[in-house]
Amino acid sequence: MMEPFKVTLDRKEFIRFNNYCYKNNYFYNSKTWNPSVAIMFAVFVIAFVMAFQFFNITLAQLSIAFIISLFLFLFVAARILQTFSRAIPDVDSYLLSEKEYRIDEQGLHETTKFGYAFFKWDAFKLIKTEGDLMYLFIDRVSAIIIPARSFNSAQDRQQFIQTVKREAINLVE
């Protein structure tokens, strides 16, 4: 088989992985509109029409209410973005620590300063490459992230990809 190789991720590569998953809707199963969104939209349209007819609300009052709600939305959105920026692992954490991988007939062996992990070949569901990063998906959002710089050459990287594609029996393409 192949020689063992070491992987060390940085924060930017982890953020690229999160963006890739978000862009490809790995975080959300359904790719169609949720019916509750259409229902809520209809409720707000009806409430808007009723407010004009029954409550004698002027357009200026409605505009002020809209501007206030827009500012509140932007404030909450900014707070959520701050929370997401704190969701990136620390530099000395498991996800960003140095890992050594080796492969054999049974699967992929991972060794870190935190311990040892073993992934059987049938655990891998998807192999994707984006630029210099390779993602070995175990489920929709869990993946082993391997940068191209972890391999000695492009040939070694291709050999690794071919080995995983050959051995992994549950791949979905």
N, CA and C atoms as an extended XYZ file, in Angstrom:
519
Properties=species:S:1:pos:R:3:atomname:S:1:resname:S:1:resid:I:1 pbc="F F F"
N         0.834       -1.188        0.000 N   MET     1
C         0.000        0.000        0.000 CA  MET     1
C         0.878        1.251        0.000 C   MET     1
N         0.294        2.356        0.348 N   MET     2
C         0.995        3.644        0.301 CA  MET     2
C         1.762        3.912        1.587 C   MET     2
N         2.669        4.845        1.478 N   GLU     3
C         3.391        5.329        2.651 CA  GLU     3
C         2.433        6.162        3.505 C   GLU     3
N         2.609        6.154        4.827 N   PRO     4
C         1.791        7.045        5.668 CA  PRO     4
C         2.074        8.508        5.326 C   PRO     4
N         1.070        9.349        5.493 N   PHE     5
C         1.248       10.776        5.233 CA  PHE     5
C         0.629       11.580        6.366 C   PHE     5
N         1.166       12.795        6.552 N   LYS     6
C         0.714       13.664        7.644 CA  LYS     6
C        -0.122       14.805        7.090 C   LYS     6
N        -1.145       15.177        7.873 N   VAL     7
C        -2.054       16.254        7.497 CA  VAL     7
C        -2.153       17.232        8.660 C   VAL     7
N        -1.969       18.499        8.361 N   THR     8
C        -2.224       19.558        9.335 CA  THR     8
C        -3.068       20.616        8.643 C   THR     8
N        -4.267       20.834        9.159 N   LEU     9
C        -5.170       21.828        8.583 CA  LEU     9
C        -4.964       23.173        9.255 C   LEU     9
N        -5.310       24.227        8.533 N   ASP    10
C        -5.373       25.532        9.176 CA  ASP    10
C        -6.826       26.010        9.163 C   ASP    10
N        -7.073       27.126        9.811 N   ARG    11
C        -8.441       27.628        9.960 CA  ARG    11
C        -9.069       27.953        8.604 C   ARG    11
N        -8.287       28.482        7.676 N   LYS    12
C        -8.824       28.845        6.365 CA  LYS    12
C        -9.325       27.617        5.614 C   LYS    12
N        -8.617       26.513        5.719 N   GLU    13
C        -9.057       25.285        5.041 CA  GLU    13
C       -10.335       24.742        5.674 C   GLU    13
N       -10.446       24.855        6.985 N   PHE    14
C       -11.675       24.415        7.643 CA  PHE    14
C       -12.854       25.298        7.227 C   PHE    14
N       -12.623       26.601        7.110 N   ILE    15
C       -13.681       27.510        6.658 CA  ILE    15
C       -14.067       27.193        5.218 C   ILE    15
N       -13.085       26.878        4.369 N   ARG    16
C       -13.391       26.478        2.982 CA  ARG    16
C       -14.263       25.233        2.946 C   ARG    16
N       -14.003       24.279        3.844 N   PHE    17
C       -14.828       23.076        3.919 CA  PHE    17
C       -16.261       23.438        4.314 C   PHE    17
N       -16.424       24.287        5.320 N   ASN    18
C       -17.769       24.701        5.730 CA  ASN    18
C       -18.497       25.416        4.604 C   ASN    18
N       -17.800       26.297        3.903 N   ASN    19
C       -18.414       27.002        2.779 CA  ASN    19
C       -18.802       26.033        1.667 C   ASN    19
N       -17.959       25.046        1.410 N   TYR    20
C       -18.263       24.048        0.387 CA  TYR    20
C       -19.536       23.285        0.751 C   TYR    20
N       -19.645       22.869        2.001 N   CYS    21
C       -20.837       22.137        2.441 CA  CYS    21
C       -22.078       23.011        2.349 C   CYS    21
N       -21.950       24.270        2.760 N   TYR    22
C       -23.097       25.174        2.707 CA  TYR    22
C       -23.514       25.433        1.263 C   TYR    22
N       -22.539       25.662        0.394 N   LYS    23
C       -22.813       25.953       -1.012 CA  LYS    23
C       -23.500       24.772       -1.699 C   LYS    23
N       -23.140       23.569       -1.310 N   ASN    24
C       -23.700       22.373       -1.933 CA  ASN    24
C       -24.870       21.787       -1.158 C   ASN    24
N       -25.417       22.559       -0.242 N   ASN    25
C       -26.607       22.182        0.531 CA  ASN    25
C       -26.445       20.874        1.284 C   ASN    25
N       -25.241       20.615        1.807 N   TYR    26
C       -25.078       19.422        2.624 CA  TYR    26
C       -25.733       19.588        3.985 C   TYR    26
N       -25.981       20.856        4.394 N   PHE    27
C       -26.584       21.085        5.697 CA  PHE    27
C       -28.099       20.977        5.651 C   PHE    27
N       -28.695       20.975        4.469 N   TYR    28
C       -30.146       20.958        4.349 CA  TYR    28
C       -30.524       19.883        3.347 C   TYR    28
N       -31.300       18.924        3.780 N   ASN    29
C       -31.634       17.774        2.946 CA  ASN    29
C       -32.486       18.130        1.736 C   ASN    29
N       -33.533       18.914        1.935 N   SER    30
C       -34.483       19.202        0.872 CA  SER    30
C       -33.990       20.356        0.014 C   SER    30
N       -34.111       20.221       -1.292 N   LYS    31
C       -33.687       21.282       -2.192 CA  LYS    31
C       -34.891       22.082       -2.698 C   LYS    31
N       -36.093       21.791       -2.194 N   THR    32
C       -37.294       22.501       -2.603 CA  THR    32
C       -37.713       23.470       -1.511 C   THR    32
N       -38.637       24.348       -1.859 N   TRP    33
C       -39.137       25.312       -0.884 CA  TRP    33
C       -39.903       24.594        0.201 C   TRP    33
N       -39.740       25.058        1.397 N   ASN    34
C       -40.480       24.536        2.528 CA  ASN    34
C       -41.882       25.146        2.491 C   ASN    34
N       -42.963       24.359        2.627 N   PRO    35
C       -44.324       24.915        2.568 CA  PRO    35
C       -44.591       25.948        3.659 C   PRO    35
N       -43.918       25.830        4.792 N   SER    36
C       -44.163       26.800        5.861 CA  SER    36
C       -43.719       28.203        5.457 C   SER    36
N       -42.707       28.321        4.595 N   VAL    37
C       -42.262       29.637        4.125 CA  VAL    37
C       -43.365       30.290        3.296 C   VAL    37
N       -43.989       29.538        2.412 N   ALA    38
C       -45.075       30.076        1.593 CA  ALA    38
C       -46.275       30.456        2.458 C   ALA    38
N       -46.573       29.661        3.462 N   ILE    39
C       -47.697       29.963        4.355 CA  ILE    39
C       -47.421       31.240        5.142 C   ILE    39
N       -46.204       31.378        5.664 N   MET    40
C       -45.859       32.588        6.418 CA  MET    40
C       -45.902       33.824        5.514 C   MET    40
N       -45.458       33.698        4.288 N   PHE    41
C       -45.522       34.814        3.349 CA  PHE    41
C       -46.969       35.230        3.117 C   PHE    41
N       -47.853       34.258        2.922 N   ALA    42
C       -49.272       34.557        2.715 CA  ALA    42
C       -49.877       35.227        3.945 C   ALA    42
N       -49.522       34.765        5.131 N   VAL    43
C       -50.038       35.368        6.368 CA  VAL    43
C       -49.598       36.829        6.464 C   VAL    43
N       -48.356       37.127        6.143 N   PHE    44
C       -47.881       38.508        6.220 CA  PHE    44
C       -48.532       39.399        5.158 C   PHE    44
N       -48.797       38.881        3.986 N   VAL    45
C       -49.484       39.669        2.963 CA  VAL    45
C       -50.897       39.988        3.423 C   VAL    45
N       -51.588       39.008        3.972 N   ILE    46
C       -52.952       39.230        4.469 CA  ILE    46
C       -52.941       40.229        5.627 C   ILE    46
N       -51.978       40.103        6.535 N   ALA    47
C       -51.879       41.040        7.659 CA  ALA    47
C       -51.596       42.454        7.160 C   ALA    47
N       -50.777       42.591        6.138 N   PHE    48
C       -50.468       43.898        5.564 CA  PHE    48
C       -51.727       44.541        4.981 C   PHE    48
N       -52.501       43.783        4.224 N   VAL    49
C       -53.732       44.305        3.623 CA  VAL    49
C       -54.734       44.683        4.706 C   VAL    49
N       -54.871       43.836        5.720 N   MET    50
C       -55.818       44.122        6.807 CA  MET    50
C       -55.393       45.355        7.600 C   MET    50
N       -54.106       45.553        7.789 N   ALA    51
C       -53.629       46.718        8.527 CA  ALA    51
C       -54.008       48.005        7.801 C   ALA    51
N       -53.920       48.004        6.486 N   PHE    52
C       -54.317       49.190        5.732 CA  PHE    52
C       -55.824       49.431        5.817 C   PHE    52
N       -56.612       48.369        5.737 N   GLN    53
C       -58.061       48.534        5.666 CA  GLN    53
C       -58.708       48.793        7.024 C   GLN    53
N       -58.355       48.004        8.039 N   PHE    54
C       -59.107       48.032        9.289 CA  PHE    54
C       -58.477       48.880       10.385 C   PHE    54
N       -57.181       49.061       10.365 N   PHE    55
C       -56.540       49.747       11.478 CA  PHE    55
C       -56.131       51.177       11.151 C   PHE    55
N       -56.468       51.641        9.976 N   ASN    56
C       -56.237       53.024        9.593 CA  ASN    56
C       -54.759       53.416        9.750 C   ASN    56
N       -53.870       52.542        9.301 N   ILE    57
C       -52.433       52.791        9.378 CA  ILE    57
C       -51.996       53.497        8.103 C   ILE    57
N       -51.211       54.538        8.273 N   THR    58
C       -50.724       55.274        7.107 CA  THR    58
C       -49.450       54.615        6.571 C   THR    58
N       -49.099       55.013        5.376 N   LEU    59
C       -47.899       54.460        4.750 CA  LEU    59
C       -46.636       54.877        5.507 C   LEU    59
N       -46.623       56.082        6.070 N   ALA    60
C       -45.460       56.542        6.840 CA  ALA    60
C       -45.260       55.679        8.090 C   ALA    60
N       -46.345       55.360        8.784 N   GLN    61
C       -46.236       54.513        9.974 CA  GLN    61
C       -45.732       53.120        9.600 C   GLN    61
N       -46.249       52.619        8.509 N   LEU    62
C       -45.824       51.296        8.056 CA  LEU    62
C       -44.354       51.310        7.640 C   LEU    62
N       -43.914       52.386        6.998 N   SER    63
C       -42.508       52.493        6.592 CA  SER    63
C       -41.587       52.539        7.802 C   SER    63
N       -41.970       53.284        8.833 N   ILE    64
C       -41.157       53.353       10.049 CA  ILE    64
C       -41.072       51.976       10.701 C   ILE    64
N       -42.197       51.275       10.760 N   ALA    65
C       -42.190       49.923       11.334 CA  ALA    65
C       -41.293       48.992       10.519 C   ALA    65
N       -41.323       49.143        9.201 N   PHE    66
C       -40.479       48.316        8.341 CA  PHE    66
C       -39.001       48.617        8.568 C   PHE    66
N       -38.653       49.893        8.689 N   ILE    67
C       -37.251       50.275        8.916 CA  ILE    67
C       -36.763       49.745       10.260 C   ILE    67
N       -37.594       49.855       11.296 N   ILE    68
C       -37.217       49.328       12.614 CA  ILE    68
C       -37.014       47.820       12.549 C   ILE    68
N       -37.926       47.124       11.871 N   SER    69
C       -37.782       45.663       11.772 CA  SER    69
C       -36.548       45.289       10.947 C   SER    69
N       -36.214       46.092        9.947 N   LEU    70
C       -35.012       45.836        9.155 CA  LEU    70
C       -33.755       45.983       10.009 C   LEU    70
N       -33.701       47.036       10.831 N   PHE    71
C       -32.557       47.212       11.731 CA  PHE    71
C       -32.457       46.071       12.735 C   PHE    71
N       -33.592       45.634       13.268 N   LEU    72
C       -33.572       44.503       14.201 CA  LEU    72
C       -33.074       43.236       13.511 C   LEU    72
N       -33.525       43.024       12.271 N   PHE    73
C       -33.069       41.855       11.520 CA  PHE    73
C       -31.560       41.904       11.304 C   PHE    73
N       -31.041       43.066       10.901 N   LEU    74
C       -29.601       43.192       10.669 CA  LEU    74
C       -28.811       42.996       11.957 C   LEU    74
N       -29.334       43.479       13.078 N   PHE    75
C       -28.672       43.299       14.367 CA  PHE    75
C       -28.600       41.817       14.729 C   PHE    75
N       -29.719       41.110       14.589 N   VAL    76
C       -29.747       39.676       14.905 CA  VAL    76
C       -28.848       38.906       13.939 C   VAL    76
N       -28.858       39.273       12.654 N   ALA    77
C       -28.002       38.593       11.674 CA  ALA    77
C       -26.529       38.791       12.010 C   ALA    77
N       -26.162       39.995       12.445 N   ALA    78
C       -24.769       40.247       12.829 CA  ALA    78
C       -24.383       39.410       14.038 C   ALA    78
N       -25.285       39.274       14.989 N   ARG    79
C       -25.007       38.447       16.175 CA  ARG    79
C       -24.846       36.973       15.788 C   ARG    79
N       -25.659       36.506       14.866 N   ILE    80
C       -25.550       35.113       14.421 CA  ILE    80
C       -24.216       34.895       13.707 C   ILE    80
N       -23.798       35.852       12.871 N   LEU    81
C       -22.507       35.725       12.189 CA  LEU    81
C       -21.353       35.706       13.181 C   LEU    81
N       -21.455       36.490       14.248 N   GLN    82
C       -20.423       36.453       15.287 CA  GLN    82
C       -20.375       35.081       15.942 C   GLN    82
N       -21.539       34.494       16.168 N   THR    83
C       -21.594       33.158       16.764 CA  THR    83
C       -20.953       32.135       15.836 C   THR    83
N       -21.235       32.232       14.529 N   PHE    84
C       -20.641       31.292       13.580 CA  PHE    84
C       -19.131       31.455       13.501 C   PHE    84
N       -18.636       32.679       13.620 N   SER    85
C       -17.190       32.868       13.548 CA  SER    85
C       -16.500       32.260       14.760 C   SER    85
N       -17.213       32.135       15.873 N   ARG    86
C       -16.640       31.484       17.048 CA  ARG    86
C       -16.749       29.962       16.964 C   ARG    86
N       -17.444       29.445       15.967 N   ALA    87
C       -17.633       28.002       15.831 CA  ALA    87
C       -16.455       27.318       15.148 C   ALA    87
N       -15.443       28.071       14.787 N   ILE    88
C       -14.250       27.494       14.172 CA  ILE    88
C       -13.371       26.933       15.279 C   ILE    88
N       -12.869       25.726       15.123 N   PRO    89
C       -12.079       25.111       16.197 CA  PRO    89
C       -10.798       25.879       16.510 C   PRO    89
N       -10.320       25.680       17.731 N   ASP    90
C        -9.060       26.290       18.152 CA  ASP    90
C        -7.891       25.634       17.419 C   ASP    90
N        -6.777       26.334       17.388 N   VAL    91
C        -5.597       25.853       16.665 CA  VAL    91
C        -5.078       24.542       17.259 C   VAL    91
N        -5.124       24.396       18.565 N   ASP    92
C        -4.597       23.183       19.200 CA  ASP    92
C        -5.666       22.112       19.417 C   ASP    92
N        -6.793       22.212       18.712 N   SER    93
C        -7.878       21.245       18.878 CA  SER    93
C        -7.656       20.014       17.994 C   SER    93
N        -8.524       19.041       18.149 N   TYR    94
C        -8.413       17.795       17.391 CA  TYR    94
C        -8.503       18.043       15.886 C   TYR    94
N        -9.467       18.852       15.453 N   LEU    95
C        -9.677       19.046       14.021 CA  LEU    95
C        -8.493       19.705       13.323 C   LEU    95
N        -7.796       20.583       14.027 N   LEU    96
C        -6.685       21.297       13.398 CA  LEU    96
C        -5.320       20.780       13.835 C   LEU    96
N        -5.294       19.677       14.567 N   SER    97
C        -4.008       19.124       15.005 CA  SER    97
C        -3.378       18.296       13.882 C   SER    97
N        -2.108       17.963       14.060 N   GLU    98
C        -1.417       17.143       13.067 CA  GLU    98
C        -1.921       15.707       13.168 C   GLU    98
N        -2.262       15.141       12.015 N   LYS    99
C        -2.753       13.766       11.945 CA  LYS    99
C        -1.865       12.981       10.991 C   LYS    99
N        -1.713       11.713       11.293 N   GLU   100
C        -0.994       10.830       10.380 CA  GLU   100
C        -1.974        9.777        9.898 C   GLU   100
N        -2.051        9.606        8.580 N   TYR   101
C        -2.954        8.626        7.983 CA  TYR   101
C        -2.139        7.533        7.316 C   TYR   101
N        -2.629        6.321        7.452 N   ARG   102
C        -2.079        5.209        6.681 CA  ARG   102
C        -3.249        4.327        6.276 C   ARG   102
N        -3.106        3.680        5.134 N   ILE   103
C        -4.191        2.843        4.632 CA  ILE   103
C        -3.720        1.406        4.506 C   ILE   103
N        -4.681        0.500        4.670 N   ASP   104
C        -4.435       -0.917        4.434 CA  ASP   104
C        -5.709       -1.531        3.859 C   ASP   104
N        -5.772       -2.853        3.816 N   GLU   105
C        -6.919       -3.533        3.208 CA  GLU   105
C        -8.214       -3.280        3.969 C   GLU   105
N        -8.113       -2.998        5.264 N   GLN   106
C        -9.308       -2.856        6.091 CA  GLN   106
C        -9.874       -1.445        6.090 C   GLN   106
N        -9.021       -0.437        5.939 N   GLY   107
C        -9.524        0.929        5.963 CA  GLY   107
C        -8.437        1.962        6.157 C   GLY   107
N        -8.851        3.108        6.676 N   LEU   108
C        -7.973        4.253        6.886 CA  LEU   108
C        -7.707        4.407        8.379 C   LEU   108
N        -6.443        4.444        8.751 N   HIS   109
C        -6.030        4.580       10.146 CA  HIS   109
C        -5.561        6.013       10.375 C   HIS   109
N        -6.063        6.628       11.441 N   GLU   110
C        -5.700        8.005       11.770 CA  GLU   110
C        -5.075        8.030       13.161 C   GLU   110
N        -3.918        8.656       13.265 N   THR   111
C        -3.233        8.773       14.547 CA  THR   111
C        -2.968       10.252       14.821 C   THR   111
N        -3.359       10.712       16.011 N   THR   112
C        -3.099       12.083       16.442 CA  THR   112
C        -2.544       12.055       17.853 C   THR   112
N        -2.214       13.235       18.369 N   LYS   113
C        -1.760       13.302       19.756 CA  LYS   113
C        -2.907       13.031       20.721 C   LYS   113
N        -4.147       13.069       20.226 N   PHE   114
C        -5.314       12.814       21.064 CA  PHE   114
C        -5.717       11.348       21.092 C   PHE   114
N        -5.237       10.576       20.130 N   GLY   115
C        -5.608        9.169       20.101 CA  GLY   115
C        -5.527        8.579       18.710 C   GLY   115
N        -6.299        7.529       18.539 N   TYR   116
C        -6.245        6.724       17.328 CA  TYR   116
C        -7.668        6.515       16.825 C   TYR   116
N        -7.871        6.586       15.510 N   ALA   117
C        -9.184        6.323       14.916 CA  ALA   117
C        -8.995        5.415       13.711 C   ALA   117
N       -10.026        4.634       13.449 N   PHE   118
C       -10.002        3.727       12.308 CA  PHE   118
C       -11.314        3.874       11.558 C   PHE   118
N       -11.229        4.062       10.242 N   PHE   119
C       -12.408        4.179        9.394 CA  PHE   119
C       -12.404        3.014        8.419 C   PHE   119
N       -13.425        2.171        8.497 N   LYS   120
C       -13.546        1.079        7.528 CA  LYS   120
C       -13.853        1.669        6.158 C   LYS   120
N       -13.519        0.922        5.126 N   TRP   121
C       -13.741        1.412        3.771 CA  TRP   121
C       -15.213        1.661        3.502 C   TRP   121
N       -16.097        0.874        4.093 N   ASP   122
C       -17.519        1.077        3.817 CA  ASP   122
C       -18.098        2.290        4.543 C   ASP   122
N       -17.305        2.989        5.346 N   ALA   123
C       -17.780        4.200        6.027 CA  ALA   123
C       -17.786        5.410        5.097 C   ALA   123
N       -16.999        5.388        4.046 N   PHE   124
C       -16.892        6.547        3.166 CA  PHE   124
C       -18.056        6.582        2.195 C   PHE   124
N       -18.701        7.756        2.121 N   LYS   125
C       -19.877        7.916        1.268 CA  LYS   125
C       -19.590        8.715        0.002 C   LYS   125
N       -18.629        9.634        0.068 N   LEU   126
C       -18.423       10.552       -1.039 CA  LEU   126
C       -16.979       11.045       -1.026 C   LEU   126
N       -16.395       11.179       -2.197 N   ILE   127
C       -15.060       11.760       -2.335 CA  ILE   127
C       -15.196       12.974       -3.243 C   ILE   127
N       -14.811       14.131       -2.729 N   LYS   128
C       -14.878       15.359       -3.521 CA  LYS   128
C       -13.552       16.089       -3.428 C   LYS   128
N       -13.160       16.703       -4.518 N   THR   129
C       -11.980       17.561       -4.503 CA  THR   129
C       -12.418       18.959       -4.912 C   THR   129
N       -11.905       19.935       -4.195 N   GLU   130
C       -12.167       21.333       -4.523 CA  GLU   130
C       -10.846       22.075       -4.423 C   GLU   130
N       -10.302       22.401       -5.564 N   GLY   131
C        -8.992       23.044       -5.576 CA  GLY   131
C        -7.938       22.091       -5.051 C   GLY   131
N        -7.219       22.521       -4.037 N   ASP   132
C        -6.164       21.679       -3.476 CA  ASP   132
C        -6.636       20.859       -2.280 C   ASP   132
N        -7.932       20.909       -1.958 N   LEU   133
C        -8.464       20.143       -0.828 CA  LEU   133
C        -9.257       18.941       -1.314 C   LEU   133
N        -9.101       17.835       -0.613 N   MET   134
C        -9.875       16.632       -0.889 CA  MET   134
C       -10.713       16.329        0.344 C   MET   134
N       -11.999       16.044        0.130 N   TYR   135
C       -12.911       15.734        1.221 CA  TYR   135
C       -13.347       14.280        1.103 C   TYR   135
N       -13.115       13.514        2.146 N   LEU   136
C       -13.603       12.137        2.222 CA  LEU   136
C       -14.798       12.153        3.169 C   LEU   136
N       -16.002       12.232        2.620 N   PHE   137
C       -17.204       12.356        3.440 CA  PHE   137
C       -17.574       11.025        4.070 C   PHE   137
N       -17.859       11.095        5.369 N   ILE   138
C       -18.334        9.938        6.117 CA  ILE   138
C       -19.853       10.004        6.221 C   ILE   138
N       -20.393       11.194        6.324 N   ASP   139
C       -21.829       11.440        6.224 CA  ASP   139
C       -22.012       12.820        5.599 C   ASP   139
N       -23.197       13.428        5.751 N   ARG   140
C       -23.459       14.686        5.042 CA  ARG   140
C       -22.525       15.823        5.433 C   ARG   140
N       -22.103       15.886        6.702 N   VAL   141
C       -21.300       17.024        7.148 CA  VAL   141
C       -19.983       16.629        7.802 C   VAL   141
N       -19.716       15.359        7.947 N   SER   142
C       -18.450       14.912        8.535 CA  SER   142
C       -17.548       14.399        7.426 C   SER   142
N       -16.359       14.955        7.398 N   ALA   143
C       -15.425       14.558        6.352 CA  ALA   143
C       -14.003       14.638        6.876 C   ALA   143
N       -13.167       13.833        6.272 N   ILE   144
C       -11.731       13.936        6.501 CA  ILE   144
C       -11.215       14.881        5.423 C   ILE   144
N       -10.565       15.952        5.845 N   ILE   145
C       -10.085       16.986        4.927 CA  ILE   145
C        -8.586       16.778        4.724 C   ILE   145
N        -8.197       16.591        3.469 N   ILE   146
C        -6.788       16.334        3.167 CA  ILE   146
C        -6.310       17.335        2.121 C   ILE   146
N        -5.409       18.242        2.505 N   PRO   147
C        -4.843       19.178        1.524 CA  PRO   147
C        -3.837       18.472        0.603 C   PRO   147
N        -3.669       19.000       -0.586 N   ALA   148
C        -2.742       18.404       -1.555 CA  ALA   148
C        -1.301       18.449       -1.056 C   ALA   148
N        -0.967       19.430       -0.230 N   ARG   149
C         0.411       19.555        0.258 CA  ARG   149
C         0.809       18.414        1.188 C   ARG   149
N        -0.166       17.607        1.624 N   SER   150
C         0.131       16.480        2.518 CA  SER   150
C         0.833       15.340        1.790 C   SER   150
N         0.698       15.299        0.484 N   PHE   151
C         1.308       14.232       -0.304 CA  PHE   151
C         2.650       14.697       -0.853 C   PHE   151
N         3.532       13.740       -1.076 N   ASN   152
C         4.855       14.059       -1.612 CA  ASN   152
C         4.792       14.537       -3.055 C   ASN   152
N         3.821       14.014       -3.810 N   SER   153
C         3.705       14.391       -5.216 CA  SER   153
C         2.252       14.268       -5.653 C   SER   153
N         1.972       14.788       -6.839 N   ALA   154
C         0.624       14.671       -7.398 CA  ALA   154
C         0.300       13.214       -7.703 C   ALA   154
N         1.329       12.430       -8.020 N   GLN   155
C         1.141       10.997       -8.272 CA  GLN   155
C         0.661       10.283       -7.020 C   GLN   155
N         1.255       10.617       -5.881 N   ASP   156
C         0.830       10.004       -4.620 CA  ASP   156
C        -0.619       10.354       -4.301 C   ASP   156
N        -0.986       11.598       -4.583 N   ARG   157
C        -2.368       12.021       -4.333 CA  ARG   157
C        -3.329       11.235       -5.216 C   ARG   157
N        -3.005       11.108       -6.500 N   GLN   158
C        -3.864       10.355       -7.413 CA  GLN   158
C        -3.944        8.885       -7.014 C   GLN   158
N        -2.835        8.334       -6.582 N   GLN   159
C        -2.830        6.944       -6.136 CA  GLN   159
C        -3.733        6.775       -4.915 C   GLN   159
N        -3.698        7.741       -3.996 N   PHE   160
C        -4.557        7.683       -2.816 CA  PHE   160
C        -6.030        7.746       -3.213 C   PHE   160
N        -6.373        8.673       -4.112 N   ILE   161
C        -7.764        8.802       -4.564 CA  ILE   161
C        -8.223        7.521       -5.238 C   ILE   161
N        -7.391        6.946       -6.091 N   GLN   162
C        -7.755        5.695       -6.773 CA  GLN   162
C        -7.933        4.558       -5.782 C   GLN   162
N        -7.079        4.499       -4.778 N   THR   163
C        -7.195        3.445       -3.767 CA  THR   163
C        -8.494        3.574       -2.997 C   THR   163
N        -8.828        4.786       -2.585 N   VAL   164
C       -10.076        4.988       -1.837 CA  VAL   164
C       -11.273        4.655       -2.715 C   VAL   164
N       -11.262        5.088       -3.970 N   LYS   165
C       -12.383        4.783       -4.869 CA  LYS   165
C       -12.508        3.286       -5.120 C   LYS   165
N       -11.386        2.597       -5.176 N   ARG   166
C       -11.416        1.157       -5.415 CA  ARG   166
C       -11.907        0.397       -4.180 C   ARG   166
N       -11.455        0.805       -3.006 N   GLU   167
C       -11.750        0.060       -1.782 CA  GLU   167
C       -13.096        0.416       -1.160 C   GLU   167
N       -13.488        1.682       -1.240 N   ALA   168
C       -14.738        2.111       -0.602 CA  ALA   168
C       -15.918        1.582       -1.401 C   ALA   168
N       -16.772        0.816       -0.741 N   ILE   169
C       -17.854        0.143       -1.461 CA  ILE   169
C       -19.180        0.894       -1.398 C   ILE   169
N       -19.313        1.880       -0.521 N   ASN   170
C       -20.578        2.605       -0.374 CA  ASN   170
C       -20.539        4.002       -0.971 C   ASN   170
N       -19.667        4.240       -1.919 N   LEU   171
C       -19.555        5.578       -2.495 CA  LEU   171
C       -20.799        5.930       -3.294 C   LEU   171
N       -21.242        7.180       -3.125 N   VAL   172
C       -22.372        7.710       -3.875 CA  VAL   172
C       -21.825        8.794       -4.782 C   VAL   172
N       -22.022        8.679       -6.051 N   GLU   173
C       -21.515        9.698       -6.990 CA  GLU   173
C       -22.650       10.407       -7.659 C   GLU   173
